[in-house]
Amino acid sequence: NGFVAFGRVFSGNLRPGLKVYVQDPDYVPDPSAVKKKSAHVCEKTISKVVVMMGRGYNTIPDCPAGNIVGIVGVEGFLKKTGTITTQKDCYNIKTMKFSVSPVVKVAVSPKRSVDLNHFKEGLEKLAKSDPLCLIEYNETGQATIACAGELHLEIILSDLKNFYAKCDFNVEKPQVKYYEGFSGSVDRPKMRKSANKHNRVYMTCEPLDDQVVDNIDQLIAKDPKERAAKFREVLGIDDEWVKNIMFFAPEVEPMNIMVDETKGIQYLMEVRDHIYEGFKLATKEGPMVGENIKGGRFNLVDLTLHADAIHRGANQMIRPVEDLIRGLILAADPILYEPVFLCNISVPSEYATACENVLKAKRGYIEEWASENNVSVIKGYLPVSESFGINKRLREVAKGLPTFSLVFSHYAPCPGSLDKESSTMATIVAEVRKYKGITLKLDANN
C-alpha cells in the first residue's frame, strides 16, 4: 500500500538514509533566493531502496548509476514525475514526453458515501502510478478519469477497484475529449456591453496559424522583447503583432492568444486582469460543448470605460469579455476537433475486406493496405468516439484471428457543421450538450 517512486539512477550511488531534494517538473533553480522556500522542491530522506519484482519488491542496500530502481520515502510531494538529487539548486532532468494522450474521460463516484475519503485517496494513488492517467474534479466535486483508450480504461478501473480504492464505485458512460475552434474570421468588430451599460468591449477574431499552436509552449513569455525573440527563433515570425500579445489562454494547455490592437485607451491597465479572466473562462469552456478552445486569435480592438473605477470592476468587465469571445467563435464558422486513433490490423487476407468494412462503418478510413504470405496488414484511422467495442466486432467478423492495435494519432475536425442538423458534427454537439446538461442556446448574438 506504500508509495514507491520508480526511476533510473543517472549519477552517484543511491542508498537508504540519504537526504535528497525532490523537485517537481516546474522547479527552476534560483541561487539568489537560497533562503526562500520554493513550493516546487522538498527535502526528504530515503528510507528504502528497492528492486521492483512484479507487483512487489525486494530491499537492497544501495544502487549505483545506470540501474532502474524503486525509492521509498519521497511520498507526499511527487504527483507524477520529478527529479531527485543531493545537490541543491540542481536543474531538472527533462520530463518524458509520451506519444499517446488522455482522450477518453469517464466520471466515477463511490457507491457508498462512507467510502468517499478512501475513494479519493485511491484516485490519488492511481494518478501517481500511471503517467497517462489524469484525475480531474469539476465544480460540484465530481471526479473524472481521463485515459488513453478503451483498453487503458478497463485496466485502470480494475486497478482502482482491486488495489487502490478497494471499494465499489459507479462508472458513467465514457466520453471523448474534444476541442473547439473556428475556421473563419470576424473582421468587423463585435461589441458587448457591461451589465451597467457604462462599458463596452470591441473585438475581432481569426484562426491562429497551426505552427503557432503546435509550438505555443516554447513561445510564452511575459516580456514583449523576449517573446518576440522566441517567435523569431522558433518560427521565423518577426511581425509587429507578436509584441502586442496580451495573454495566452487557458492557463492549462494554452492554445489561444489575445492581441492588443487598441490605441490610447485610458484605464486599460486597470481592467487588464478582468479582461484576462474573461478570456480564460471563455477559452476553457467553449460555446458548443464546454471544451477548451484551440487555435484562436482574438484581437482587442477598442474599449469604452467608465471614468469611475467602481463602475468598471470585475463584476462589470469579466462577463462581457467572456460572452463576446464565445459569440465571436460561433460567428466564425465553429469547428469541433475530435481525437483520432491510428489503427493497425493484421489479419488473414480472406477476412481483410470484412475488417475494412468494420472500420468504414465506424467513420474510419484506410491509409495503407499490404498483403504478403496470405496475411493482410491494414493501416487506417479511426475516431476515438467510434472505437468502443471495435475489438470485439473485428474478432466476430474475422473468427478471432486479427491482431489489432490503437494508438492516439491526432485531432481532426469533425465532418459537417452546426448549420446541418443531420451532420456528424451537429449530432455529436447535440449529444455532448445533452450529456453535460448545457441548455444555453447556440447564438452568436447572445
N, C-alpha and C positions, 0 to 999 in steps of 0.2 A: 504493500500500500504506500510505501515511501516514494519520494521523487528522486529519480536518478537522471542527472544530466549526461547526455551521450555525445561524444565528440572525439576529435583527434588531437593528440599532443604534438604541437609543432616545434616546441623548443623546451629544453630543460628536462627535469625529472619530477614527475607528479607523485606525491606521497601524502598519507594522512597527517593531519596536524599542520599542514602548510596554510599560511594566511595568504589569501588571494583577493584581488579586486575583480568583482563581477560587473561587467559593463554591458548595458543593453545596446541595441543597434543604433540608437540615437545619440550615444555618448560621443562628445568631441573634446579632446584634451585641451585644457586652458591653464597653462603654467602660471598665468597672472592671477588666478583665482584659487590658489592652493588651499587656502584656509576655508573657502566656501564649500559647503556640501552640495553635491550635484544629485539631482533626482535620478540620474541615469547611471550611477555607479554605486556599488555597495561592497563593503568589506566583509568577507566571510572566511570561515575556517573549514577546510576539507576534513570531513570525518571518516570517509571511506573512499578507497579506490578499488573499483571492481571490474571484472571482465564479464560481459553480458553472455549468458548461456540460455538462449530461447527467451522464455518469459521470466527466468530467474537470473542470478548472477553469483559469481564466486569472488570473494575478497582477496586482493593481492597486496603485498607490502609497498610496491611502488610501480611506476610505469614510465619508461624512457620515451624520448621523442620518436615519432613515427607510428605509434600504435593508436588504435581506436579503443576507447576506454569509457567506463561509466564513473561518474563522480557523485558522491552523496555528501550533502552539507551545504549546497547552494540553493536550496529550495526557498520559496517565499519572495524571490526577486525576479528570476528569469521567467518570462512569459512563453517565449518560443525559442529564440536564438540569442546568442550573445558571445562575448569574448571574456575568457578568464585568464588573468595574468597576475604575476607577483610584482610587476613594475607599475608604479603609479604614473598617471598621465600617459598611458600607452595608447597608441592608435588601434582601433578595432580591426579585426580580420573581417574582410568584406562578407556581407551576408549572402548566403546562397540564393540564386535565382532559379525558380522551378519552371519547367516547361508546361505545366498544367495550372489551371486556375480554378478557384471555387466558384462554379457556375450553377450549382443546384442548391436550393435552400429548402429547409423543412422546419416547421415550427414544432417544438416539443414542450411538454409540460408534465409534471408528475401526476399520477392518478390520485394520490393521497396528499392532502395539504401538509401532513406531518413530515413528509419526505422532502419538502421544498428545499431546506438548507442543505441536506445531504445531496440532493439532485444538483444544486448549483455547484457544490464542491466537485461533483463528478464531471460536470461540464468543464470546469477549470482544468481538471486533470486531463481530460480528453484533448482540450486545446493545446496543452503543453506537449502532449505525447505525439500529436500529428501536426506537422508543419503546414499541411494543406487544409486543415480544418479550422474554420473561423466560427466563433460564437458571438452572436450579437443579441442585444436586448432593445426592444422598442420602448416607446414612452409609457406603455402600460406594464412593462416588465416581462413581456412575452419573449421567451428565449428562441432563437433561430440558429440552426446549424447550417453552415454553408460548406459544401464539399465538391469534389471533382466530377461526380457522376453517380449513376445508379448503383454500381458495384461498391464504390467507395462508401456510399451512404449506408448500404447494408452492413458493411464491415464496422463502421464507426458506431452505428446504432447497437450492434451486437456487443461491441466493446464497452459502450456506455452502460448497457444493462448488466453485463456479466462481470465487469472488472472495476468500473469507475463509480457509477451511481449505485449499482446493486439494488435497484428498485424498479417497479413497473411505471411506465410513463406513456402518455398519449403521443402519437405521431400523426401530424396532419399531412395532407396531400403535398408531395414535393412540388416546389415552384422553381422556376428558372430565373436567373439574374439577368435582367435586361438593362440596356442603356437607352436613353432618349437623346435625340438630336434633331437637326433640321438640315435640309439641303438647299433651301433658298435664302434670299436676303430680304431685309426690310430696309430700304434706303430712305424712305420718307419717315422722319422721326415720329414715334408714337409717344403719347403722354398719359401720365396718371397723376391724379391729384391726391393730396393727403386728406385724411378724414375731416379736418377742419377747413379744407378748401383754400388754405393760405400758401401751400407749397405745391410745386409742380416739377415732375421729373420727365425729361425727354431722352429717349434712346433709339438707336437703330441696332440691327444685328446682322451678322454674316457668318457663314461657316468658317471655322478655323482650319488652316492647312493641315493635312494629315501628318506631315513631318513635324509640325509643332506639337501636335497632340501626342505623337509617339515618343517624343524626346522631352516632354514638358518637365519631367523630374530634374533634368540637367539644366533647365533654363531659369528656374525660380531663383530670384534674388530681390531683396528689398531696395538695394541701391541701384538707381537707374543706369549708372555707368557700368557697374558690374554685370547687370542684366543684359545690357547692350553688347558687352564683350562676349557673354555666353552665347547669345543668339548668333553673333558673328562667327565664333569659333566652331560651334556645333552645327549650325545650319547654313552659314554663309549669308544670313539675313542682316542687312545694315539699314533697315528702314527707320524712319523717324518715329513711327507709332510704337516701336518697341520701348522707347524711353518713356512713353506716356502710359504704359501699362499700370493700372492702379492695383488690381487684385488678380489672384489665381483662386479658383474655387471648383468644387467644395474643398473643405480642409483635408479630408481623406480622399485620396485619388483625384487630385485636381486635374481637370481636363478642359477648363474654360478660362477665359480671361475677360477682364473689363478694361477698356481703354478710355482714358480721359481726353475727350475732344472739345471740352469747354474752353472758353476764353474769358478771363476776368470775372469769374463768379465769386461774389462776396459770400463769406461764411462757408465756403466749400469744405475747408479743413475741419470745421466744427461738426459737419454732418457726414464726414468721410466714413467713420466707423459704422454709422447707421446704414449707409449705402452698402458697405461690405456685408453686414449682417443680412440684409435683404438679398444680396447676391448669393450668399452661401445657402440660405434657405431655399431659394428658387432652383439652384443647381443641384442641391441634394435630393429634392423631391420634385421631379418634373411634372408637367400638367397632365400627361396622358395616363401613366401608371404609377406615378410616385417614385420613379427610379432616378439615379444620377443622370445629369445631362453630360453629354460627351461632344467635344469639338465645337463649342460655341464661342464666338467673339461678340461681346456686347459693348457698344460704343455709347458712353455718356455724352450726349450732345449739348444739353443745356439744363439749367436748374433755375427755378424761381423760388426764392426762400424768404420767409417772413423775417423781418428785422429783429423781432423779439425771440430770444433763444427758447423761451418756454413753449413757443408755438411751432418749433421745428425740432422737437426732441425725438427720441427713439420711437415713441408711440405714434408719431406722425409720419416718420420717414421710412421705416423698415417695410411696412406693408405695401405702399405704392411701388417701391422698387421691386419687391417680390412679385406682385401682380403684373407689373409691366413686363418683366422678363418672361414670365410664363405666357403672357399674351403674345409677345414677340415670337416665341417658339412656335406657337400654334399658327401664327400668321406667315411663317417662313417655311411651309411645306415640311411638317414634322416627320421624323423618321424614328422607327423603333429598331434598335440593334439587338439581335439575338445571338447567343453563343452557338458555335458550330463545332462539331467533333470531326476529326479526321478518322475515317473508318477503314480498317483493313480486314478483308475477309479472304481466307484461304479455304477452298472447298473443291471436292471432285468436280470436274468440268461438267458432268451431266446435271449437276444441281446449280451451276453458276447462274443460269438465267432466272431460276426461281429466287435466288438470293438477290439478284439485281432488282427484280420486281418488288421484293420486300422493301428494299432501300428506297426505290422510287415512290412507293405508296406512302412513305413517311417523309416526303418532301426532300429526300436525298438525291444526289446525282453522282454519276461515275466519272472519275478523273482519269484513271488508268485501268487497263484490263490486260493481263498477260496469262498465257497458258503454256504449261510445259509438263510433260510426263503425265498427262491426264489430270493435272491439278491446275485450277484457275486461281489467280491472285487478283482480287479486286480492290482497288483503292478509290475511295469516294468520300463525300462529305455529307454529314447528317446533322440537322438542327438538334440541339440538346433537348428541346421540348418534345421532340418526336422519338427520342431514344429509349424511353421507358418501355420495357418489355420486348425490345427488338432481339435480344439474345435468345429468348425463348422462341420467338417466331422463326428466327433463322434455323434453329435446331429442328423445329417442326417440319419446315419445307425441305430441309437437307438431311433428314433422318439422323440428326445428332452428329453429323460429320464435320461441320465447318469450324475452323479456328477463327475467332473473332476478337478484335480489339478496338477500343475507342480512346482517342487522345484529344484533348482540347486543342483546337487549331486557331480560331479567330472569331471575332464578332462581325456579323454581316447584316445589312439592312433587311428587314422583313419585306417580302413582296407585297405590293398593294399600297393603299393609302387610307387615311381616315375617311375620305370622301366616299369610298366604295365600301359599303357595309358588308358585302359578301367577301371582301378580300381577306387574305391571311392576316395582314397587319391589323385591320379593323376588328377581326374576330378575336385575335389574341388580346388586344387592348380591352375589348369588352369583357373577356373572361377574367383578366387580371384585375380590372376595376371592380368587378362583382366580388371576386375573392377577397380583395382588400377593403371592400366597403366604401369605395370612393364614389361620392354622389355628386360632386361639383361638375357642372356641365363643361364640355369641351368647347369653349367660346373664346376666341382671340380678343373679343371686346369686353370680356368680364373684368 
